[in-house]
Amino acid sequence: MAASGPVTLILGAGPKIGENVARVFAEKGHKIAVVGRSIKEEDSTPTRLNVRGDLADPESVAGIFAKVKSQLGTPHVVVYNGMLLYLLLP
């Protein structure tokens, strides 16, 4: 069953910027889904879903969204590659 509240999906979440972006949204009450090649899915919690995925495979993206939607709900915010977001901030 999907948890209530806003959901943020971070694609390409790495251990530095991606994790910090996840932390900021979690502090605002968002449920978090993070996707990365080396994510440990077994470390997921009721409010944080870890999804192992390689975004170099475009066909995997639909499955990632389906998994997030079924376990947390429809994403309200999607961040693709936290490093890009960081570089674009003033």
Backbone torsions as a table, in degrees:
resi	resn	phi	psi	omega
1	MET	NA	137.5	-178.1
2	ALA	-71.9	139.2	176.9
3	ALA	-73.9	152.2	179.0
4	SER	-82.8	159.9	179.6
5	GLY	104.1	167.2	-179.3
6	PRO	-66.4	151.1	-178.4
7	VAL	-120.9	131.5	174.6
8	THR	-114.7	129.3	178.3
9	LEU	-110.6	122.2	179.9
10	ILE	-112.7	111.4	-179.4
11	LEU	-92.4	130.7	-178.4
12	GLY	77.4	39.0	-177.1
13	ALA	-78.8	116.8	177.0
14	GLY	-99.7	177.9	-174.6
15	PRO	-72.7	-12.5	-177.8
16	LYS	-108.4	-86.1	-174.4
17	ILE	-64.3	-46.3	-179.9
18	GLY	-57.9	-42.9	178.7
19	GLU	-66.0	-38.0	178.9
20	ASN	-69.5	-37.9	175.0
21	VAL	-62.1	-43.8	177.8
22	ALA	-59.6	-43.0	-179.3
23	ARG	-62.1	-44.1	-179.1
24	VAL	-61.1	-46.7	179.2
25	PHE	-66.8	-37.9	177.7
26	ALA	-62.0	-39.3	178.3
27	GLU	-64.1	-23.0	178.1
28	LYS	-89.0	4.4	176.9
29	GLY	93.4	9.3	179.6
30	HIS	-80.1	146.0	165.3
31	LYS	-79.2	145.0	-171.7
32	ILE	-120.1	135.9	168.5
33	ALA	-123.2	125.5	178.8
34	VAL	-118.1	140.5	-178.2
35	VAL	-125.1	130.7	177.4
36	GLY	-162.6	163.4	-178.5
37	ARG	-69.0	-28.6	-175.8
38	SER	-114.8	18.9	179.3
39	ILE	-67.6	140.3	175.3
40	LYS	-95.1	103.9	-177.7
41	GLU	-60.9	-30.7	-178.3
42	GLU	-67.8	-11.9	177.9
43	ASP	-89.8	7.7	178.3
44	SER	-64.2	153.4	176.6
45	THR	-128.4	177.1	177.8
46	PRO	-62.0	-23.4	-178.8
47	THR	-111.5	1.7	179.2
48	ARG	-142.0	122.6	179.4
49	LEU	-109.7	121.7	175.9
50	ASN	-97.9	125.5	-178.4
51	VAL	-123.5	121.4	175.3
52	ARG	-81.2	126.3	-179.9
53	GLY	-164.7	151.6	177.7
54	ASP	-113.4	109.8	-175.9
55	LEU	-72.8	-3.4	172.6
56	ALA	-68.9	-16.2	176.3
57	ASP	-100.8	96.1	-175.3
58	PRO	-59.7	-26.6	-179.9
59	GLU	-69.6	-16.8	-179.6
60	SER	-79.3	-17.4	-173.9
61	VAL	-64.0	-42.4	179.2
62	ALA	-60.5	-41.3	178.1
63	GLY	-65.3	-36.7	177.8
64	ILE	-63.9	-48.1	178.8
65	PHE	-60.9	-41.1	179.7
66	ALA	-62.8	-41.5	-179.9
67	LYS	-64.9	-44.9	179.0
68	VAL	-62.4	-46.4	-179.0
69	LYS	-60.6	-41.3	-177.2
70	SER	-72.3	-28.4	-175.3
71	GLN	-101.3	-29.9	-179.0
72	LEU	-121.2	-28.2	-174.6
73	GLY	120.7	176.0	-179.3
74	THR	-69.0	130.2	179.4
75	PRO	-62.5	135.1	174.3
76	HIS	-92.4	-29.8	-179.6
77	VAL	-131.7	134.3	174.7
78	VAL	-125.8	124.6	177.6
79	VAL	-113.4	121.3	176.2
80	TYR	-101.1	114.0	177.9
81	ASN	61.2	96.5	-180.0
82	GLY	-54.8	-29.9	179.5
83	MET	-64.2	-40.4	179.0
84	LEU	-62.7	-43.8	178.5
85	LEU	-59.8	-44.2	-179.8
86	TYR	-60.6	-42.7	-177.9
87	LEU	-69.3	-24.7	-178.1
88	LEU	-88.5	-13.8	179.7
89	LEU	-70.3	143.2	-179.6
90	PRO	-68.4	NA	NA
